[in-house]
């Protein structure tokens, strides 16, 4: 089998929630949450065996409702959060909870049980993330470098900072802030920045991006009309502290320097429909993944705004040959941005893309029909970046 060939896994149910298991840095593992109105919903634990190019799966029951968003603790392999819908008194409520998976499933890389004999196990509910008033929770984002004790939930127009205590079995509301303004303001997405000692969070509501200081819960920047239509997702560059990517229903992906928010630094217009998901590669921040309702996943090389816009620079001492020295001088011009690859293995809207936490060259994408595709960065590019 060709090394770069995709590996495809089909779920029986529709799905839109995908995350890597962040705390698992040895084995390649993703979690997928389903959306079924008729049956018990599930979390599929997908372990990818890189050597044999096969997928092992385990299924956990998520009886609470259909899953709209899923995220995992950066510190504890067994702990995850879901945002889900449940119906009560003919009203649909968006809820959020912290769960623990069964002990034997916490780490990746184990053999998958025989399908015919295995029964789905259930998640242990640790605590709900809810205020007294029912509200719709759009997403939960964990403090990236933390001990897994701090999470932020975005509920309607509220941003809530929680402290998880007693092995995450209790959530205490630390502080909160609200969107002020006319109309029904609601958050659509949020990410916690890994920079500035983890004191900043970015949020999206309607067409606006905002930055918040988690210590005072006050706004630090605001980018109005960041997109022409609804903003769907955002992500921070892991290596450049002021850089933020956003995507939305105007089919665009935009890159911002939060110190100067009048104009985006770069705009990508490669998708032909809503862009649902954008993710920076954790190790090589010029690699940016996007997924869209045009059923495509695009891998872009945003090298000009990456932490290595000139490639790997060589010290003058290492270059003895004058001809080589001239080549070095030439290479100090910024490299060109380009689309590396367009992946067309999906036949439905791609709602989520994400990189593996264990292998920087491997990523997954998920479309609404329940198709999960695992792909690798093209080998030639990988060696070009590394060498």
ZAKEDO-892182 format. One record per residue (C-alpha): z negated, y, x. Coordinates in Angstrom, 1 decimal, decimal comma, always signed. Each point is the difference from the previous one (the first is absolute). Example, Ala and Ser with C-alpha at 12.3 -4.5 7.8 and 13.67 -1.06 7.14 Angstrom:
% ZAKEDO-892182
      up   north    east
    -7,8    -4,5   +12,3
    +0,7    +3,4    +1,4
% end
This chain:
% ZAKEDO-892182
      up   north    east
    +0,0    +0,0    +0,0
    +0,9    +3,4    +1,3
    -3,0    +1,9    +1,2
    +0,7    +3,2    -2,0
    +0,7    -1,8    -3,3
    -2,2    +1,0    -2,9
    -2,5    -2,3    -1,6
    -0,2    +0,2    -3,8
    -2,8    -1,0    -2,3
    +0,2    +0,2    -3,8
    -3,0    +0,6    -2,3
    +0,2    -1,2    -3,6
    -1,2    +3,4    -1,3
    +1,1    +3,5    +0,4
    -1,8    +1,9    +2,8
    -0,3    +3,4    +1,6
    -3,1    -0,1    +2,1
    +0,2    -1,0    +3,7
    -2,2    +0,5    +3,0
    -0,5    -1,6    +3,4
    -3,5    -1,4    +0,6
    -1,0    +2,9    +2,3
    -3,0    -1,6    +1,7
    +2,1    -3,1    +0,9
    +1,6    +0,8    +3,3
    +0,7    -3,5    +1,3
    +1,9    -1,7    -2,9
    +2,8    +1,5    -2,1
    -1,3    +0,4    -3,5
    +0,9    +2,0    -3,1
    -1,6    +0,2    -3,4
    +2,1    +0,5    -3,2
    -1,4    +0,8    -3,4
    +1,9    -1,0    -3,2
    +0,6    +1,7    -3,4
    +0,1    -2,3    -2,9
    -0,9    +0,9    -3,5
    -0,2    -3,5    -1,3
    -1,7    -2,0    +2,7
    -2,9    +0,4    +2,4
    +1,1    +2,2    +2,9
    -0,1    -1,2    +3,5
    -0,4    +1,1    +3,6
    +2,3    -2,0    +2,3
    -1,2    -0,3    +3,5
    +3,1    -0,4    +2,1
    -0,4    -1,4    +3,5
    +3,2    +0,1    +2,1
    +0,3    -2,6    +2,7
    +2,1    +1,8    +2,6
    +0,9    -2,9    +2,2
    +1,3    -2,2    -2,8
    +1,3    +2,9    -2,2
    -1,8    -1,3    -3,1
    -2,4    +1,5    -2,6
    -3,3    -1,6    -1,0
    -1,6    +1,4    -3,2
    -3,3    -0,1    -1,7
    -0,6    +1,4    -3,5
    -3,1    +1,8    -1,3
    -0,4    +0,7    -3,7
    -0,5    +3,7    -0,9
    -0,9    -0,4    -3,6
    -1,0    +3,7    -0,4
    +3,5    +1,2    -0,7
    +3,5    +0,8    +1,5
    -0,2    +1,4    +3,5
    +1,6    +3,4    +0,8
    -1,4    +0,5    +3,4
    -1,7    -2,1    +2,7
    -1,7    +0,9    +3,3
    -2,1    -1,9    +2,5
    -3,1    +0,9    +2,0
    +0,7    +1,0    +3,6
    -3,2    -1,7    +1,1
    -0,6    -3,1    -2,1
    +2,8    -2,6    -0,5
    -1,5    -1,2    -3,2
    -0,2    +3,3    -1,9
    +2,7    +1,7    -2,0
    +0,5    +2,6    -2,7
    +2,3    -0,1    -3,1
    +1,0    +2,6    -2,5
    +0,8    -1,8    -3,3
    +0,7    +0,6    -3,6
    -2,1    -1,5    -2,8
    +0,3    +0,4    -3,7
    -3,1    +0,9    -2,1
    +0,0    +1,2    -3,6
    +3,8    +0,2    +0,2
    -0,2    +2,5    +2,9
    +1,3    -0,8    +3,4
    -2,6    +0,9    +2,7
    +0,8    +0,3    +3,7
    -3,0    -1,5    +1,9
    -0,9    -0,7    +3,6
    -2,3    -2,6    +1,6
    -1,0    -1,4    +3,4
    +0,3    -3,8    +0,3
    -0,8    -2,7    +2,5
    +2,3    -3,0    +0,5
    -1,4    -3,5    +0,5
    -1,4    -0,5    +3,5
    +2,5    -2,7    +1,1
    +2,9    +2,4    -0,8
    -1,3    +3,0    +2,0
    +2,0    -0,5    +3,2
    +3,7    -0,7    +0,3
    +1,9    -2,7    +1,8
    -1,5    -3,0    -1,7
    +2,0    -2,8    -1,6
    +1,0    +0,4    -3,6
    -1,5    -2,5    -2,4
    +2,3    -2,5    -1,7
    +1,4    +1,9    -3,0
    -0,3    -2,8    -2,4
    -3,7    -0,5    +0,7
    -1,1    +3,6    +0,5
    -1,4    +2,0    -2,8
    -0,2    +3,8    +0,0
    -3,3    +1,4    +1,0
    -1,6    +3,1    -1,4
    -1,1    +3,2    +1,7
    -3,6    +1,0    +0,1
    -0,5    +3,4    -1,5
    -2,2    +2,2    +2,3
    +0,0    +3,2    -1,9
    +2,0    +2,3    -2,3
    +1,1    +3,4    +1,2
    -0,3    +2,0    -3,1
    -1,6    +3,1    -1,3
    -1,7    +0,3    -3,4
    +3,1    +1,4    -1,6
    +3,0    -2,5    -0,1
    +2,8    +1,2    +2,2
    +3,2    -1,4    +1,4
    -0,3    -0,9    +3,7
    +3,2    +0,4    +1,9
    -1,0    -1,3    +3,3
    -2,9    -0,9    +2,4
    +0,2    +0,9    +3,7
    -2,5    -1,2    +2,6
    -1,3    +2,0    +2,9
    +2,5    -1,3    +2,7
    -2,2    -0,3    +3,0
    -3,3    -0,6    -1,8
    -2,3    -2,9    -0,7
    +1,5    -0,6    -3,4
    -2,8    +2,0    -1,7
    +1,9    +3,1    -1,1
    +2,9    +0,0    -2,5
    +1,7    +2,8    -2,0
    +1,2    -0,6    -3,5
    +2,5    +2,3    -1,8
    -0,8    -0,1    -3,7
    +2,0    +2,3    -2,3
    -0,6    +3,4    +1,6
    -3,1    -0,9    +1,9
    -0,3    -1,0    +3,7
    -3,2    -2,1    +0,4
    -1,6    -1,0    +3,3
    -2,1    -3,2    -0,3
    -2,5    -1,7    +2,3
    +0,0    -3,7    -0,3
    -3,5    -1,4    +0,6
    -1,7    -3,4    +0,1
    +3,1    -1,9    +1,2
    +2,2    +2,0    -2,4
    -1,9    -1,2    -3,0
    -0,9    +3,6    -0,9
    +2,1    +3,1    +0,0
    -1,8    +3,4    +0,2
    +2,0    +3,1    -0,7
    -0,4    +2,3    +3,0
    +2,1    +3,0    -1,0
    +3,0    +1,0    -2,0
    +2,5    +2,7    -0,8
    +2,4    +0,8    -2,8
    +3,5    +1,3    -0,3
    -0,1    +3,4    -1,7
    +2,9    +1,3    -2,0
    +1,9    -0,1    -3,3
    +1,1    -3,2    -1,7
    -0,8    -3,6    +0,5
    -0,4    -0,1    +3,8
    -0,1    -3,5    +1,4
    +0,1    -1,5    +3,5
    +2,8    -2,4    +0,8
    -0,8    -1,0    +3,6
    -2,3    +0,5    +2,9
    -0,6    -0,9    +3,6
    -2,9    +0,4    +2,4
    +1,0    +1,5    +3,3
    -1,0    -2,0    +3,1
    -0,3    +3,2    +2,0
    -2,6    +2,9    +0,1
    -2,8    -2,6    +0,0
    +1,1    -1,2    -3,4
    -1,0    +3,2    -1,7
    +3,4    +0,6    -1,8
    +1,7    -1,5    -3,0
    +3,4    +0,9    -1,3
    +0,8    -0,3    -3,7
    +3,1    +0,3    -2,3
    +0,1    +1,3    -3,5
    +3,2    +0,8    -1,8
    +2,2    +1,7    +2,6
    -2,9    +1,3    +2,2
    -1,7    -1,3    +3,1
    -3,5    +1,0    +0,9
    -2,4    -0,6    +2,9
    -3,7    -0,3    -0,5
    -3,0    +0,2    +2,4
    -2,2    -3,0    -0,9
    -3,2    +1,7    +1,3
    +0,2    +3,0    -2,4
    +2,6    -1,4    -2,5
    +1,9    +3,2    +0,3
    +3,7    +0,5    +0,2
    +1,4    +0,7    +3,5
    +3,7    +0,2    -0,7
    +2,3    -0,1    -3,0
    +3,8    -0,6    +0,0
    +1,3    +1,0    -3,5
    +3,4    -1,3    -1,0
    -0,1    -2,4    +3,0
    +2,6    -2,0    -2,0
    +2,3    +0,9    -2,8
    -1,6    -2,7    -2,2
    -3,1    -2,1    -0,1
    -1,5    -1,1    +3,4
    -0,5    -3,7    +0,1
    -1,5    -0,8    +3,4
    -1,1    +1,4    +3,3
    -1,1    -1,1    +3,5
    -1,4    +1,5    +3,2
    +1,7    -0,4    +3,4
    -2,6    -2,2    +1,8
    +0,6    +1,7    +3,3
    +0,7    +3,7    -0,8
    -2,9    +1,5    -1,8
    +1,7    +2,7    -2,1
    +3,0    -2,1    -1,1
    +0,3    -1,3    -3,6
    +2,9    -1,7    -1,8
    +0,6    +0,2    -3,8
    +2,5    -1,4    -2,4
    +0,8    +0,4    -3,6
    +2,3    +0,0    -3,0
    +2,4    +2,5    +1,5
    +1,2    -3,0    +2,1
    -1,2    +1,7    +3,2
    -2,4    -0,8    +2,8
    -1,5    +3,1    +1,7
    -2,1    +0,4    +3,1
    -2,5    +2,8    +0,3
    -2,0    +1,7    +2,6
    -3,2    +1,0    -1,9
    -0,6    +3,0    +2,2
    +3,2    +1,6    -1,3
    +0,8    -1,1    -3,5
    +2,7    +2,4    -1,0
    +2,8    -2,4    +0,9
    +0,2    -3,7    +0,7
    +0,6    -0,9    +3,7
    +2,7    -2,6    -1,1
    +1,4    -1,3    -3,2
    +1,7    -3,4    -0,6
    +2,4    -0,4    -2,8
    +1,1    -3,6    +0,4
    -1,2    -1,4    -3,3
    +1,9    +0,4    -3,3
    -3,0    -0,3    -2,4
    -3,7    +0,6    -0,1
    -1,8    -0,8    +3,3
    -3,2    -1,8    -0,8
    -1,5    -0,8    +3,4
    +0,0    +1,4    +3,6
    -1,8    -1,5    +3,0
    -0,2    +0,9    +3,7
    -0,1    -2,8    +2,5
    -3,6    -0,2    +1,4
    +1,1    -0,4    +3,6
    +3,4    +1,6    +0,3
    +0,0    +3,0    -2,3
    +3,7    +0,7    +0,2
    +0,5    -3,0    -2,2
    -0,3    +1,0    -3,7
    +0,5    -2,4    -3,0
    +0,9    +1,1    -3,5
    +0,5    -1,9    -3,2
    +1,8    +1,3    -3,1
    +1,1    -0,7    -3,6
    +3,5    -0,3    +1,5
    -1,2    -3,5    +1,0
    +0,3    +0,7    +3,6
    -2,4    +0,2    +3,0
    +1,0    +2,3    +2,8
    -1,3    +0,0    +3,5
    +0,4    +3,4    +1,7
    -0,4    +1,0    +3,6
    -1,6    +3,5    -0,2
    -0,3    +0,3    +3,7
    +0,4    +3,8    +0,2
    -3,3    +0,5    -1,8
    -1,8    -3,0    +1,5
    -2,7    +0,0    +2,7
    +2,8    -1,0    +2,5
    +2,9    +2,2    -0,9
    +1,5    -0,4    +3,5
    -0,6    -3,8    +0,3
    -2,3    -1,3    +2,7
    +0,0    +2,5    +2,8
    +0,0    -1,2    +3,5
    -2,0    +1,8    +2,7
    +2,1    +1,7    +2,7
    -1,8    -2,1    +2,6
    +1,5    -3,2    -1,5
    +3,6    +1,4    +0,4
    +1,2    -0,2    +3,6
    +3,8    +0,1    -0,6
    +1,4    +3,5    -0,7
    +2,5    -1,5    -2,5
    -2,8    -1,6    -1,9
    -1,8    +3,3    +0,1
    +2,9    +1,8    -1,7
    +0,0    -2,8    -2,6
    -3,7    +0,6    -0,6
    +0,7    +3,8    -0,4
    +2,6    -0,8    -2,6
    -2,4    -2,3    -1,9
    -2,4    +2,9    -0,4
    +2,0    +1,3    -3,0
    -1,4    -1,0    -3,3
    +1,4    -3,3    -1,3
    +2,0    -0,1    -3,2
    -1,4    -1,0    -3,4
    +2,0    -2,7    -1,9
    -0,2    -2,7    -2,6
    -0,7    -3,3    +1,9
    +0,6    -2,4    -2,9
    +0,4    -0,2    -3,8
    -1,4    -3,1    -1,5
    +1,5    -1,2    -3,3
    -1,9    -3,2    -0,8
    -1,5    +1,4    -3,2
    +1,7    +0,2    -3,4
    -2,7    +2,1    -1,6
    -1,9    +3,2    +0,7
    -1,9    -0,2    +3,3
    -3,4    +1,3    -0,8
    -1,8    -0,6    +3,3
    +0,7    -0,4    +3,7
    -2,6    -0,6    +2,8
    -0,3    -1,0    +3,6
    -2,0    -3,0    +1,1
    -3,4    +0,9    +1,6
    +0,5    -2,8    +2,5
    +3,6    +0,3    +1,1
    +1,5    +3,5    +0,4
    +3,6    -1,4    -0,3
    -0,5    -1,6    -3,4
    -0,1    +1,5    -3,5
    +0,0    -1,1    -3,6
    +1,6    +1,5    -3,1
    -0,7    -0,7    -3,7
    +2,3    +0,5    -3,0
    -1,0    +0,1    -3,6
    +1,4    -3,4    -0,8
    -2,6    -1,6    +2,3
    +2,2    -0,5    +3,0
    -1,8    +0,5    +3,4
    +2,2    +0,2    +3,0
    -1,3    -0,2    +3,6
    +2,3    +1,6    +2,6
    -0,1    +0,8    +3,7
    +1,1    +3,1    +1,9
    +3,4    -0,9    +1,5
    -0,6    -1,6    +3,3
    +2,4    +2,2    +2,0
    -1,9    +3,1    -1,2
    -3,3    -1,6    +0,8
    +1,0    -0,5    +3,6
    +1,5    +3,4    +0,2
    -3,4    +1,5    -1,1
    -2,0    -2,2    +2,4
    +2,2    +0,1    +3,1
% end
